[in-house]
């Protein structure tokens, strides 16, 4: 299997997975890059997987379905162009001979889902949309801090080698904030340097891995004393509970420049 992050818009990635003949695409906000890639590599698009309803994730769904006949799967509780098969946690999707487990991960949007496959060419694979980013997490447009924290806990519990295929190249700005939260995190400093080198060569920083994110991502580390202390440095009134610390870190990120 080949895993390809197709750039779109300013900083989106449209993830394509293919076996040399058949392909799936995740969150195609723009059909044109996908159609060009399929034509160039002689691929047949069989499946479109959607994580949530934002336009930069669904804008190309209709055109791709019409052009290729691909089947569409998406969240059960969000407005996604019909026809599609609607999914929620506990459901599975089998495409290209791979079975993806569906996870409910509300927070960024109310009905956001993710797709997890335990084994693709020797390692697990996660398509997580805008829930988890490298070094960050999605803004809370429709969900609560407690919901997003629970969703991130669910993803953090996946096996460490799981490849994290998120849908935006936000890594450098996320890591700048992460260093403000944990300036003494040596792993974070080294990871930032590696990601800066990749971007200087116009290469993607993604996919990351769950084990990497647990070492450097402040939104997966809000229960650590140093991160909780940093949250109270931002907002001294932050209560001593997990969701409140997470909310403070998320608000700090919203305001961070």
TAMODA-V855914 format. One record per pair of residues at least 24 apart in sequence whose C-alpha atoms are under 10 Angstrom apart, sorted by sequence separation. I is the first residue (numbers start at 1). J is the second residue. D is the distance in Angstrom with one decimal. If there is no record, write none. Layout:
((I J D) (I J D))
//
This chain:
((8 32 9.2) (19 43 8.8) (20 44 9.2) (21 45 8.8) (22 46 6.4) (23 47 7.0) (24 48 5.8) (25 49 6.3) (26 50 5.8) (27 51 6.5) (44 68 7.3) (45 69 7.8) (46 70 4.5) (47 71 4.9) (48 72 4.7) (49 73 5.1) (50 74 4.6) (51 75 6.4) (52 76 9.7) (53 77 9.6) (54 78 9.6) (71 95 9.8) (87 111 9.9) (88 112 9.2) (89 113 7.8) (91 115 9.9) (92 116 9.2) (93 117 9.5) (105 129 9.8) (107 131 7.3) (108 132 9.5) (131 155 9.2) (132 156 9.6) (171 195 7.6) (172 196 6.9) (188 212 9.3) (191 215 9.7) (192 216 9.3) (222 246 5.9) (8 33 7.1) (18 43 7.9) (21 46 9.9) (22 47 9.0) (23 48 9.0) (24 49 7.5) (25 50 8.7) (26 51 7.8) (27 52 8.0) (29 54 8.5) (30 55 9.2) (35 60 10.0) (44 69 9.3) (45 70 5.8) (46 71 6.3) (47 72 5.9) (48 73 6.2) (49 74 6.0) (50 75 7.0) (52 77 9.2) (53 78 6.1) (54 79 9.1) (55 80 9.6) (88 113 7.1) (89 114 8.9) (92 117 9.5) (100 125 8.9) (101 126 9.5) (102 127 9.9) (103 128 9.1) (105 130 9.8) (106 131 8.0) (171 196 9.1) (187 212 9.0) (188 213 9.5) (191 216 7.9) (221 246 9.0) (222 247 9.6) (7 33 7.8) (8 34 9.5) (18 44 9.1) (27 53 9.2) (29 55 6.3) (30 56 7.2) (34 60 8.9) (44 70 8.5) (45 71 8.8) (46 72 8.8) (47 73 7.7) (48 74 8.4) (49 75 9.2) (52 78 6.9) (53 79 5.9) (54 80 9.0) (87 113 8.1) (88 114 9.3) (89 115 9.6) (100 126 8.8) (105 131 7.1) (190 216 9.9) (219 245 9.7) (220 246 9.1) (222 248 9.7) (6 33 7.1) (7 34 9.7) (18 45 8.7) (27 54 9.4) (28 55 9.4) (29 56 4.2) (30 57 7.8) (31 58 9.3) (33 60 9.7) (51 78 9.5) (52 79 8.4) (53 80 5.9) (75 102 9.2) (100 127 9.5) (105 132 9.7) (128 155 8.7) (172 199 8.5) (188 215 7.3) (189 216 8.8) (219 246 6.9) (222 249 7.8) (6 34 7.5) (17 45 9.8) (18 46 9.7) (27 55 9.5) (28 56 7.5) (29 57 4.0) (30 58 7.7) (31 59 7.5) (32 60 7.8) (35 63 9.4) (52 80 7.9) (53 81 9.1) (74 102 9.7) (75 103 9.9) (76 104 9.9) (171 199 9.6) (187 215 6.9) (188 216 5.0) (218 246 9.0) (219 247 9.7) (16 45 9.5) (27 56 7.8) (28 57 5.3) (29 58 4.7) (30 59 5.6) (31 60 4.2) (35 64 7.5) (51 80 9.8) (75 104 8.6) (108 137 8.5) (109 138 9.1) (126 155 8.8) (137 166 9.6) (186 215 9.7) (187 216 6.7) (188 217 8.2) (17 47 9.9) (27 57 4.4) (28 58 5.7) (29 59 4.2) (30 60 4.3) (31 61 7.0) (34 64 8.1) (38 68 9.9) (50 80 8.3) (107 137 9.7) (108 138 5.5) (109 139 8.8) (110 140 9.2) (112 142 9.8) (134 164 8.0) (138 168 9.9) (169 199 9.6) (185 215 8.6) (186 216 9.1) (188 218 9.9) (219 249 7.5) (6 37 8.5) (26 57 8.2) (27 58 5.9) (28 59 6.7) (29 60 4.8) (30 61 7.9) (31 62 8.5) (32 63 8.8) (78 109 8.7) (107 138 7.9) (108 139 5.5) (109 140 7.0) (110 141 8.3) (111 142 8.9) (112 143 9.7) (133 164 8.0) (134 165 9.1) (185 216 7.5) (218 249 7.9) (219 250 7.8) (16 48 9.5) (26 58 9.3) (27 59 8.6) (28 60 5.3) (29 61 7.2) (31 63 6.2) (32 64 8.6) (35 67 8.5) (78 110 7.8) (79 111 9.5) (107 139 7.8) (108 140 4.5) (109 141 5.9) (110 142 5.3) (111 143 9.0) (126 158 9.2) (132 164 8.1) (133 165 8.3) (134 166 7.7) (218 250 9.5) (4 37 10.0) (27 60 8.4) (28 61 6.2) (30 63 8.8) (31 64 5.8) (35 68 8.9) (77 110 7.8) (78 111 5.8) (107 140 5.5) (108 141 5.4) (109 142 4.7) (110 143 5.5) (125 158 9.9) (132 165 8.9) (133 166 5.7) (137 170 9.7) (171 204 9.3) (172 205 8.7) (15 49 9.7) (27 61 8.1) (28 62 9.8) (30 64 9.0) (31 65 9.5) (50 84 9.8) (77 111 5.2) (78 112 7.9) (106 140 9.1) (107 141 7.3) (108 142 6.0) (109 143 5.9) (110 144 9.0) (124 158 8.8) (125 159 9.8) (132 166 6.6) (133 167 7.8) (134 168 9.1) (136 170 8.1) (171 205 6.9) (182 216 8.7) (26 61 9.8) (28 63 9.9) (49 84 9.7) (75 110 10.0) (76 111 7.2) (77 112 8.3) (78 113 10.0) (107 142 6.2) (108 143 6.0) (109 144 9.5) (124 159 7.5) (129 164 9.6) (130 165 9.7) (131 166 7.8) (132 167 9.1) (133 168 7.4) (134 169 8.5) (135 170 8.4) (136 171 7.6) (169 204 7.2) (170 205 9.1) (171 206 8.5) (182 217 9.6) (25 61 9.8) (28 64 8.4) (31 67 9.5) (48 84 9.3) (49 85 9.8) (50 86 9.8) (51 87 9.8) (75 111 6.3) (76 112 9.0) (77 113 9.7) (106 142 8.2) (107 143 3.9) (108 144 8.6) (123 159 9.2) (124 160 8.9) (125 161 8.6) (126 162 6.6) (127 163 8.5) (128 164 7.1) (129 165 7.6) (130 166 6.3) (131 167 9.3) (132 168 10.0) (133 169 8.4) (134 170 7.4) (135 171 6.1) (136 172 10.0) (168 204 9.8) (169 205 7.3) (170 206 9.9) (181 217 9.8) (182 218 7.8) (50 87 9.9) (74 111 9.8) (75 112 6.5) (76 113 8.8) (106 143 6.2) (107 144 5.9) (108 145 9.6) (110 147 9.1) (114 151 9.9) (123 160 9.6) (124 161 6.6) (125 162 5.3) (126 163 5.9) (127 164 6.5) (128 165 6.3) (129 166 5.1) (130 167 6.2) (133 170 7.3) (134 171 5.4) (135 172 8.3) (136 173 9.0) (137 174 8.6) (168 205 10.0) (169 206 7.7) (171 208 9.8) (179 216 8.9) (181 218 7.1) (74 112 9.1) (75 113 6.0) (105 143 9.8) (106 144 8.5) (107 145 7.1) (110 148 9.9) (113 151 9.6) (123 161 6.3) (124 162 4.5) (125 163 4.8) (126 164 5.2) (127 165 4.9) (128 166 5.4) (129 167 5.4) (130 168 7.6) (133 171 7.2) (134 172 8.8) (135 173 8.6) (136 174 5.4) (168 206 9.1) (178 216 7.3) (179 217 9.6) (180 218 9.9) (25 64 9.8) (74 113 7.8) (75 114 8.9) (106 145 9.9) (107 146 8.3) (108 147 9.2) (109 148 9.5) (112 151 9.7) (116 155 9.4) (122 161 9.6) (123 162 6.2) (124 163 6.2) (125 164 6.6) (126 165 5.8) (127 166 6.2) (128 167 7.7) (129 168 8.4) (134 173 10.0) (135 174 5.1) (136 175 7.7) (167 206 9.1) (178 217 6.6) (179 218 9.0) (182 221 10.0) (74 114 9.5) (106 146 9.8) (107 147 5.4) (108 148 7.2) (118 158 9.1) (123 163 7.4) (124 164 9.0) (125 165 7.5) (126 166 8.2) (127 167 8.3) (134 174 7.3) (135 175 5.4) (166 206 7.6) (167 207 9.7) (177 217 9.7) (178 218 5.9) (74 115 10.0) (106 147 6.0) (107 148 4.3) (114 155 9.1) (118 159 8.6) (133 174 8.2) (134 175 8.0) (135 176 8.9) (136 177 8.7) (165 206 6.6) (166 207 7.3) (175 216 8.2) (177 218 8.7) (178 219 8.9) (14 56 9.7) (105 147 7.9) (106 148 6.2) (107 149 8.1) (116 158 9.0) (120 162 9.8) (135 177 8.4) (136 178 7.9) (164 206 7.4) (165 207 5.0) (166 208 8.6) (175 217 7.9) (184 226 9.6) (13 56 9.9) (14 57 8.3) (105 148 7.2) (106 149 9.4) (107 150 8.8) (108 151 9.8) (119 162 8.9) (120 163 9.8) (135 178 6.6) (163 206 8.6) (164 207 5.2) (165 208 7.1) (174 217 8.5) (175 218 9.2) (12 56 7.8) (13 57 9.5) (49 93 9.2) (105 149 9.4) (106 150 8.5) (107 151 7.3) (118 162 8.0) (135 179 9.7) (163 207 5.8) (164 208 5.0) (165 209 8.6) (174 218 9.4) (182 226 7.2) (12 57 8.7) (25 70 9.7) (105 150 7.9) (106 151 6.4) (107 152 9.3) (117 162 8.9) (162 207 9.4) (163 208 5.7) (164 209 5.1) (181 226 8.3) (182 227 6.8) (24 70 8.5) (26 72 9.9) (47 93 9.8) (105 151 4.6) (106 152 9.4) (116 162 8.8) (117 163 9.9) (162 208 8.4) (163 209 4.5) (164 210 6.5) (181 227 6.4) (9 56 8.2) (23 70 9.5) (24 71 9.5) (25 72 9.8) (26 73 9.7) (27 74 9.4) (47 94 9.6) (48 95 9.7) (104 151 7.4) (105 152 7.6) (116 163 9.6) (161 208 9.2) (162 209 5.3) (163 210 6.8) (164 211 9.8) (181 228 9.3) (182 229 10.0) (8 56 9.0) (24 72 9.8) (26 74 10.0) (47 95 6.9) (103 151 8.8) (105 153 9.7) (116 164 9.6) (161 209 5.8) (162 210 5.6) (163 211 9.2) (164 212 9.6) (181 229 9.1) (182 230 7.7) (46 95 7.6) (47 96 8.6) (105 154 7.9) (160 209 6.7) (161 210 6.3) (162 211 7.8) (163 212 9.7) (164 213 8.9) (178 227 9.8) (181 230 5.8) (46 96 7.9) (104 154 9.1) (105 155 8.5) (115 165 9.9) (159 209 9.1) (160 210 4.9) (161 211 6.3) (162 212 9.7) (180 230 8.6) (181 231 7.8) (51 102 9.8) (103 154 8.4) (158 209 9.9) (159 210 7.0) (160 211 4.3) (161 212 8.6) (51 103 9.9) (103 155 8.8) (114 166 9.9) (158 210 7.1) (159 211 7.8) (160 212 7.8) (181 233 9.5) (51 104 9.6) (135 188 8.9) (156 209 9.9) (157 210 8.4) (158 211 9.1) (160 213 9.1) (181 234 9.5) (51 105 9.4) (52 106 9.6) (156 210 6.2) (157 211 9.8) (160 214 8.7) (54 109 8.6) (155 210 7.7) (156 211 8.1) (52 108 8.9) (53 109 8.0) (135 191 9.8) (52 109 7.0) (53 110 9.8) (135 192 9.4) (156 213 8.3) (157 214 9.9) (51 109 9.7) (52 110 8.8) (53 111 8.6) (156 214 7.1) (52 111 6.9) (53 112 8.0) (51 111 8.6) (52 112 4.9) (51 112 5.7) (52 113 6.7) (50 112 9.1) (51 113 5.0) (52 114 8.9) (50 113 8.1) (51 114 5.9) (50 114 8.5) (51 115 8.0) (156 220 7.1) (49 114 9.3) (50 115 9.2) (155 220 9.4) (49 115 8.3) (153 219 9.6) (152 219 7.8) (153 220 7.3) (152 220 6.8) (153 221 10.0) (181 249 8.4) (149 219 8.0) (24 95 7.7) (134 205 8.2) (148 219 9.6) (149 220 8.2) (178 249 9.9) (181 252 9.4) (23 95 8.8) (24 96 7.7) (57 129 8.4) (134 206 7.6) (177 249 9.9) (181 253 9.6) (22 95 9.4) (23 96 7.2) (57 130 9.6) (133 206 9.2) (134 207 8.2) (135 208 9.4) (149 222 9.1) (180 253 9.9) (22 96 6.8) (133 207 9.6) (134 208 6.3) (21 96 9.6) (133 208 8.6) (134 209 8.5) (177 252 8.9) (178 253 8.9) (51 127 8.1) (52 128 9.8) (54 130 9.8) (134 210 9.3) (177 253 6.8) (180 256 9.4) (19 96 7.6) (50 127 9.4) (51 128 7.1) (52 129 7.3) (135 212 9.2) (136 213 8.7) (18 96 7.7) (19 97 9.9) (49 127 9.0) (50 128 9.8) (51 129 5.6) (52 130 8.3) (132 210 9.8) (134 212 8.7) (135 213 6.5) (17 96 8.9) (50 129 8.2) (51 130 8.2) (52 131 9.8) (134 213 6.5) (135 214 9.2) (174 253 8.4) (177 256 7.0) (51 131 9.3) (127 207 9.7) (133 213 8.6) (134 214 10.0) (135 215 9.4) (136 216 9.2) (137 217 8.6) (173 253 10.0) (176 256 9.4) (177 257 8.3) (126 207 9.3) (132 213 9.2) (135 216 6.3) (136 217 5.9) (137 218 9.1) (138 219 10.0) (176 257 9.2) (125 207 9.4) (134 216 8.6) (135 217 4.2) (136 218 7.0) (137 219 6.7) (174 256 9.9) (126 209 9.1) (134 217 7.0) (135 218 6.9) (136 219 6.2) (137 220 9.0) (173 256 9.7) (125 209 9.0) (126 210 9.3) (133 217 8.6) (135 219 7.7) (136 220 8.5) (173 257 8.9) (124 209 9.5) (132 217 9.4) (135 220 8.9) (133 219 9.6) (132 219 8.7) (132 220 9.2) (26 115 9.6) (149 242 8.3) (150 243 9.0) (149 243 6.8) (1 96 9.3) (148 243 8.9) (146 242 8.2) (147 243 8.7) (145 242 9.4) (146 243 5.1) (149 246 7.0) (145 243 5.9) (146 244 8.2) (148 246 8.8) (149 247 8.9) (144 243 9.0) (145 244 7.6) (148 247 9.4) (27 127 9.3) (145 245 9.2) (146 246 8.1) (26 127 7.5) (145 246 6.6) (146 247 8.2) (26 128 9.6) (27 129 7.4) (145 247 5.4) (26 129 8.4) (144 247 8.6) (145 248 9.2) (145 250 8.2) (140 247 9.6) (57 167 8.6) (140 250 8.4) (56 167 9.7) (139 250 7.6) (140 251 9.7) (15 127 8.3) (138 250 9.1) (139 251 9.2) (137 250 8.4) (15 129 9.9) (136 250 9.2) (139 253 9.1) (140 254 9.9) (14 129 9.8) (139 254 7.8) (13 129 9.7) (137 253 9.7) (3 120 9.9) (136 253 8.9) (2 120 9.7) (1 120 7.4) (2 121 9.1) (1 121 6.7) (3 125 9.9) (26 165 9.6) (28 167 9.9) (26 166 9.9) (27 167 7.9) (26 167 8.8) (15 165 7.5) (14 165 9.6) (15 166 8.6) (13 165 8.9) (14 166 9.2) (15 167 7.6) (13 166 7.7) (14 167 6.7) (12 166 9.1) (13 167 4.8) (14 168 8.9) (12 167 5.5) (13 168 5.7) (11 167 8.3) (12 168 4.4) (13 169 7.3) (11 168 5.4) (12 169 6.4) (10 168 9.0) (11 169 5.2) (12 170 9.0) (8 167 9.9) (9 168 10.0) (10 169 8.9) (11 170 7.3) (5 165 8.5) (7 167 9.4) (8 168 9.4) (4 165 9.9) (5 166 9.5) (6 167 9.8) (7 168 9.0) (3 165 9.5) (5 167 8.5) (7 169 9.0) (5 168 9.9) (13 204 9.2) (13 206 9.4) (7 204 9.1) (6 204 9.8) (5 204 7.8) (5 206 8.1) (4 206 10.0) (5 207 8.6) (4 207 9.7) (3 207 9.4))
//
